[in-house]
Amino acid sequence: MSLAEMFLWPGTKICEFLRVDPEGDAGLIRSMFNMIVYLVVILGFMWALMG
């Protein structure tokens, strides 16, 4: 597994769960799910450090 595949793994798994083609639509749906996952992770990490 390459580094790029590791970063895209959460969005790919969410797309597979929702039965959406992660490679279709130029990967925009997968990118949206990845953005949401990483946003929650980073905001949670920052909240834990600042709180």
N, C-alpha and C positions, 0 to 999 in steps of 0.2 A: 504494500500500500504506500503510495507516494504521499508527500506532505500536502499537496493540493487535495487529494482524495480524503485525507484526514480532516481538513478544514471543511470540506463539503459534505462530510458524513451525516451530520444532524439533518440537514435539509433533504438529503437523499432518502433517509429513513422515514422522515415525515411524509414525503411524496409517495413512497412505497406504501405506507400505512393508509394514505388517502386514495390509493390507486390512481395516482397521477404520474405521467411519464416525466421523470426528473430531467431527461435530456431534451424534451420537447420545449417549444417556446423559447429557445435559446437559453434555457436554464434560468429564466427569470423567476419562475415560481420557487424553484429550489433556492435561489439567491434570497428571495424574500423571507423564506423560512429560516435560512441561515442568519439573516440580519436580525430577525426577532429573537432567535436563540442566543446569539452572541450579545445582543443588546441587554437581555435579561441577565446573562452571566456577568457582564462587565458592570452593569449598574448595581447588581447584588454585591459584587466584590468591592466596588467603591463605597457603597453604603456601609458594608462591614468595616472598612478601613476608617471611614470618617465618623461613624457612629460610636 
